[in-house]
């Protein structure tokens, strides 16, 4: 009996372990059916490239972690991130007005653990950063995310709610010579709570969100391309996460949700002109093609605006661009159903980091 390309691309998951590090001090790799309770960082046996046990300083400074939440309402897109790269902690919270095509941002940069903290558990704990510009807090309880924002433009107390029985994308991959990366993402989530933008309360009945928890011993020099959608469609609520560049050593983080049902996808390619927008003096109209070799994903993306940042701190470098724009094309889920996208709002990202 023949099978379709979409069915052939179905990816199996294994039962999520309690801890990502096993009894031998090694990470457990693969796609999991749910979140891992603990990263068990103290149990990881970390060796350098010459097979010697890594120093305590290397164990501390080589570990990186970041958390990100994207919120989409009929009028605004909000992006919130907190990152701990050990040498510094950084965060941003931007507000994009869809109708006015205007982006305003609050950002934080903190040295060596001062004024910020993150939780090493994907299930429980608090990540926060604060300063004169305001504060951002992520609270995780039994795998459910809550978000608090207090800036000059945004005040929010929100809980991200997945559909009943919906599963996040959860995976762990080898990274570099002896590292690993744990990634957990969930898109197409509804919101409960309160959101005020420029002192005006915002309705949440059509608002959607997604989160990203990524941590581990990542490459010293890394880069990735990324695509994200949280949207209402004719079929209901869809969510999409696609990436290339950081998590393809054995398995990838590509996934499509339809009304909470998770469809793990195969690898994808990102085709775009990295310098074209800057050469033209802007970011509007940047065009991307995102596609898979088996024909399951075929999307174009046209940007409206961009949150960007370039940091050159000698040992540390970051060239970050997160674009806001519209997707068109199609995605074929693992049941063979073709989903047509026509000017669906979403995000892309192009990021280089030396950390």
C-alpha positions as CSV (number, residue, x, y, z in Angstrom):
1,X,0.0,0.0,0.0
2,X,1.4,3.4,-1.0
3,X,1.7,6.3,1.4
4,X,1.7,10.0,0.8
5,X,4.7,12.3,1.2
6,X,3.1,13.9,4.2
7,X,2.5,10.5,5.9
8,X,6.1,9.4,5.1
9,X,7.3,12.5,6.9
10,X,5.6,11.6,10.2
11,X,8.1,11.8,13.1
12,X,7.8,9.5,16.1
13,X,8.1,10.7,19.7
14,X,9.2,9.0,22.8
15,X,8.0,9.3,26.4
16,X,9.4,12.4,28.0
17,X,12.0,11.6,30.7
18,X,11.8,13.4,34.1
19,X,15.3,14.7,33.5
20,X,17.1,15.5,30.2
21,X,20.4,14.1,31.7
22,X,20.4,10.3,32.3
23,X,22.2,8.3,35.0
24,X,25.4,8.2,33.0
25,X,25.5,12.0,32.8
26,X,24.6,12.1,29.1
27,X,21.6,14.0,27.5
28,X,18.7,12.1,26.1
29,X,18.1,13.0,22.5
30,X,14.9,12.9,20.4
31,X,11.4,14.2,20.1
32,X,9.3,13.8,23.3
33,X,5.6,13.5,23.9
34,X,5.6,16.2,26.5
35,X,7.8,18.6,28.5
36,X,10.8,17.5,30.6
37,X,10.5,18.4,34.3
38,X,14.2,19.2,34.8
39,X,17.3,19.8,32.8
40,X,19.4,18.3,35.6
41,X,22.4,20.6,34.8
42,X,24.4,19.4,37.8
43,X,24.3,15.8,36.5
44,X,25.7,16.6,33.0
45,X,29.2,15.3,32.4
46,X,30.7,18.0,30.2
47,X,34.0,17.4,28.4
48,X,36.0,19.8,26.2
49,X,37.1,19.1,22.6
50,X,40.2,17.2,23.8
51,X,38.0,14.8,25.9
52,X,39.0,16.4,29.2
53,X,36.5,17.3,31.9
54,X,35.4,20.9,31.5
55,X,36.2,23.4,34.2
56,X,33.6,24.8,36.5
57,X,34.0,28.1,34.7
58,X,33.3,26.5,31.3
59,X,30.3,24.6,32.7
60,X,28.9,27.9,33.9
61,X,29.7,30.2,31.0
62,X,29.0,27.8,28.1
63,X,25.4,27.3,29.2
64,X,22.9,29.6,27.5
65,X,19.1,30.0,27.9
66,X,16.4,32.2,26.5
67,X,12.6,32.4,26.7
68,X,10.3,34.2,24.3
69,X,6.6,34.9,24.0
70,X,4.7,36.2,20.9
71,X,1.3,37.7,21.2
72,X,-1.0,38.5,18.3
73,X,-4.2,40.6,18.7
74,X,-6.4,42.1,16.0
75,X,-4.5,45.4,16.4
76,X,-1.1,44.6,17.8
77,X,1.8,42.2,17.9
78,X,3.8,42.0,21.0
79,X,7.2,40.2,21.3
80,X,8.8,39.6,24.7
81,X,12.2,37.8,25.3
82,X,14.6,37.3,28.2
83,X,18.0,35.8,27.5
84,X,20.8,34.7,29.8
85,X,24.2,34.2,28.0
86,X,26.1,34.3,31.3
87,X,28.3,37.2,30.5
88,X,25.2,39.4,30.3
89,X,21.4,39.2,30.5
90,X,19.3,40.9,27.9
91,X,15.6,41.4,27.2
92,X,13.3,43.2,24.9
93,X,9.6,43.9,24.7
94,X,8.3,45.4,21.5
95,X,4.8,46.6,20.5
96,X,3.9,46.6,16.8
97,X,0.8,48.6,15.7
98,X,-0.5,46.7,12.7
99,X,-2.6,49.5,11.2
100,X,0.0,52.2,11.7
101,X,3.0,49.9,10.8
102,X,4.8,51.3,13.8
103,X,7.1,49.5,16.2
104,X,8.2,50.8,19.6
105,X,10.5,48.9,22.0
106,X,11.7,48.6,25.5
107,X,15.0,46.8,26.1
108,X,17.3,45.8,29.0
109,X,21.0,44.8,29.2
110,X,22.3,43.6,32.5
111,X,25.9,42.4,33.5
112,X,26.7,39.1,35.0
113,X,23.5,38.0,36.6
114,X,22.5,41.4,38.1
115,X,18.9,42.3,37.9
116,X,17.7,39.2,36.0
117,X,17.1,35.5,36.5
118,X,15.7,32.5,34.5
119,X,14.4,29.1,35.5
120,X,16.2,26.0,34.3
121,X,13.0,24.0,34.4
122,X,10.6,23.9,31.5
123,X,7.8,23.1,33.9
124,X,8.2,25.3,37.0
125,X,9.9,28.5,38.0
126,X,10.2,32.2,37.2
127,X,12.2,34.2,34.7
128,X,12.4,38.0,35.2
129,X,14.2,41.1,34.4
130,X,13.6,44.6,35.7
131,X,15.0,48.1,35.7
132,X,14.1,51.8,35.3
133,X,12.3,51.0,32.0
134,X,9.9,48.5,33.6
135,X,9.8,44.8,34.1
136,X,9.0,41.5,32.4
137,X,8.2,38.3,34.2
138,X,7.5,34.7,32.9
139,X,6.0,32.3,35.4
140,X,5.8,28.6,34.7
141,X,3.6,26.3,36.7
142,X,2.9,22.7,35.8
143,X,4.0,23.7,32.2
144,X,1.5,26.5,31.9
145,X,3.0,29.9,31.1
146,X,1.9,33.2,32.6
147,X,3.3,36.6,31.6
148,X,3.6,39.9,33.3
149,X,4.6,43.1,31.5
150,X,5.0,46.6,32.9
151,X,6.4,49.1,30.5
152,X,5.5,52.6,29.4
153,X,3.2,51.3,26.7
154,X,2.1,47.8,27.9
155,X,0.6,46.5,31.1
156,X,-0.3,42.9,31.1
157,X,-1.2,40.0,33.3
158,X,-1.8,37.0,31.0
159,X,-1.9,33.3,31.0
160,X,-1.3,31.2,27.9
161,X,-3.8,28.4,27.6
162,X,-3.3,25.5,25.2
163,X,-6.3,23.6,23.7
164,X,-7.4,20.5,25.5
165,X,-4.9,17.6,24.9
166,X,-2.7,19.8,22.7
167,X,1.0,18.9,23.0
168,X,4.0,21.2,22.7
169,X,7.0,20.5,20.4
170,X,9.7,19.1,22.8
171,X,13.1,17.9,21.6
172,X,16.7,17.6,22.6
173,X,19.6,17.5,20.0
174,X,23.3,17.2,20.1
175,X,25.0,20.6,19.6
176,X,28.5,21.1,18.5
177,X,31.2,18.6,19.6
178,X,29.9,17.8,23.1
179,X,26.9,20.1,23.8
180,X,23.2,19.8,23.6
181,X,20.1,22.0,23.1
182,X,16.7,21.5,24.7
183,X,13.9,23.2,22.9
184,X,10.2,23.4,23.8
185,X,7.6,25.5,21.8
186,X,3.9,25.7,21.6
187,X,1.9,27.9,19.2
188,X,-1.8,28.6,18.8
189,X,-2.5,29.3,22.4
190,X,-5.4,31.4,23.7
191,X,-5.0,34.1,26.3
192,X,-6.7,34.9,29.6
193,X,-6.2,37.9,31.8
194,X,-5.8,41.6,31.2
195,X,-3.9,43.5,28.5
196,X,-3.7,47.3,28.3
197,X,-1.9,49.1,25.5
198,X,-1.3,52.9,25.7
199,X,-3.9,52.9,28.6
200,X,-6.6,51.2,26.5
201,X,-7.8,47.8,27.5
202,X,-7.5,45.2,24.7
203,X,-10.1,42.4,24.1
204,X,-8.6,38.9,24.2
205,X,-11.3,36.9,22.5
206,X,-9.3,36.9,19.2
207,X,-5.8,37.0,20.7
208,X,-3.3,34.2,20.3
209,X,0.1,33.5,21.6
210,X,3.1,31.1,21.5
211,X,6.1,30.5,23.7
212,X,9.7,29.3,23.3
213,X,11.9,27.7,26.0
214,X,15.4,27.0,24.7
215,X,18.5,26.1,26.8
216,X,21.6,24.1,26.8
217,X,25.3,24.0,25.9
218,X,25.0,25.6,22.5
219,X,27.7,26.3,19.9
220,X,30.0,29.2,20.7
221,X,29.1,30.6,17.3
222,X,25.7,29.9,16.0
223,X,23.0,31.2,13.7
224,X,19.4,30.4,12.8
225,X,16.5,31.3,10.6
226,X,13.0,31.0,12.1
227,X,9.3,31.3,11.1
228,X,6.3,31.7,13.5
229,X,2.5,31.9,13.0
230,X,-0.4,32.2,15.4
231,X,-3.6,32.8,13.5
232,X,-7.3,32.2,13.0
233,X,-8.1,30.3,9.8
234,X,-11.1,28.8,8.1
235,X,-10.2,25.5,9.9
236,X,-10.0,27.2,13.3
237,X,-6.7,28.1,15.0
238,X,-3.3,27.3,13.4
239,X,0.2,27.6,14.8
240,X,3.5,27.2,13.0
241,X,7.1,27.0,14.1
242,X,9.8,26.4,11.5
243,X,13.6,26.8,11.9
244,X,16.9,26.0,10.3
245,X,20.5,26.4,11.5
246,X,20.6,25.3,15.1
247,X,18.5,22.2,15.7
248,X,19.0,19.8,12.8
249,X,21.5,17.3,14.3
250,X,19.3,14.3,14.3
251,X,15.9,15.9,14.5
252,X,14.4,19.4,14.0
253,X,11.9,21.7,15.6
254,X,9.5,22.1,12.7
255,X,5.8,21.7,13.7
256,X,2.3,22.7,12.6
257,X,-0.7,22.9,15.0
258,X,-4.3,22.7,13.8
259,X,-6.8,23.4,16.6
260,X,-4.2,22.1,19.0
261,X,-3.3,18.9,17.0
262,X,0.4,18.7,16.6
263,X,2.0,17.7,13.2
264,X,5.8,17.3,13.4
265,X,7.3,18.2,10.0
266,X,10.5,17.5,8.2
267,X,13.4,19.9,7.4
268,X,12.8,23.2,5.6
269,X,14.9,25.7,3.7
270,X,14.9,29.5,4.1
271,X,15.7,31.6,0.9
272,X,16.0,35.3,1.4
273,X,18.3,38.3,0.8
274,X,20.0,39.1,4.0
275,X,21.5,42.5,3.0
276,X,18.9,43.6,0.5
277,X,16.7,45.5,2.9
278,X,19.6,47.4,4.4
279,X,20.9,48.3,1.0
280,X,17.5,49.8,0.1
281,X,17.4,51.6,3.4
282,X,14.6,49.8,5.0
283,X,12.9,46.5,5.8
284,X,9.5,46.8,4.2
285,X,8.9,44.5,1.3
286,X,11.6,42.0,2.2
287,X,10.6,38.7,0.6
288,X,11.3,35.2,1.9
289,X,10.6,31.7,0.5
290,X,10.3,29.0,3.1
291,X,9.9,25.5,1.7
292,X,10.5,21.8,2.3
293,X,12.2,19.4,-0.1
294,X,9.2,16.9,0.0
295,X,6.7,19.6,-0.9
296,X,4.9,19.7,2.4
297,X,5.7,23.3,3.1
298,X,5.7,26.1,0.4
299,X,5.4,29.6,1.8
300,X,6.3,33.1,0.9
301,X,6.8,35.9,3.4
302,X,6.7,39.6,2.8
303,X,7.9,41.9,5.6
304,X,6.2,45.0,7.0
305,X,8.6,46.0,9.7
306,X,11.6,44.7,11.7
307,X,12.9,44.6,15.2
308,X,16.7,44.6,14.8
309,X,19.8,44.9,17.0
310,X,23.5,44.7,16.4
311,X,25.9,44.2,19.3
312,X,29.6,44.0,18.9
313,X,31.2,43.5,22.3
314,X,34.5,42.0,21.2
315,X,34.1,38.5,22.6
316,X,30.3,38.7,22.2
317,X,28.5,39.5,19.0
318,X,24.8,39.5,18.0
319,X,23.2,40.4,14.7
320,X,19.4,40.0,15.3
321,X,16.5,40.7,12.9
322,X,13.0,39.7,13.7
323,X,10.6,40.6,10.9
324,X,6.8,41.1,11.0
325,X,4.9,40.5,7.9
326,X,2.4,38.3,5.9
327,X,2.6,34.7,4.8
328,X,1.0,33.1,1.7
329,X,1.3,29.6,0.4
330,X,0.4,26.2,1.8
331,X,1.2,23.6,4.4
332,X,0.2,19.9,4.1
333,X,-0.4,18.4,7.5
334,X,0.5,14.8,8.4
335,X,-3.1,13.6,7.5
336,X,-2.6,14.9,4.0
337,X,-4.8,17.9,4.4
338,X,-3.6,21.0,2.5
339,X,-4.0,24.3,4.4
340,X,-3.9,27.4,2.2
341,X,-2.5,30.6,3.7
342,X,-3.4,34.0,2.2
343,X,-1.8,37.0,3.8
344,X,-1.6,35.5,7.3
345,X,0.3,37.7,9.8
346,X,3.4,36.2,11.3
347,X,7.1,36.5,12.1
348,X,10.5,35.5,10.7
349,X,13.9,35.8,12.2
350,X,17.5,35.8,11.1
351,X,20.1,35.7,14.0
352,X,23.8,35.3,14.3
353,X,25.3,35.0,17.8
354,X,28.8,34.6,19.2
355,X,28.4,33.9,22.9
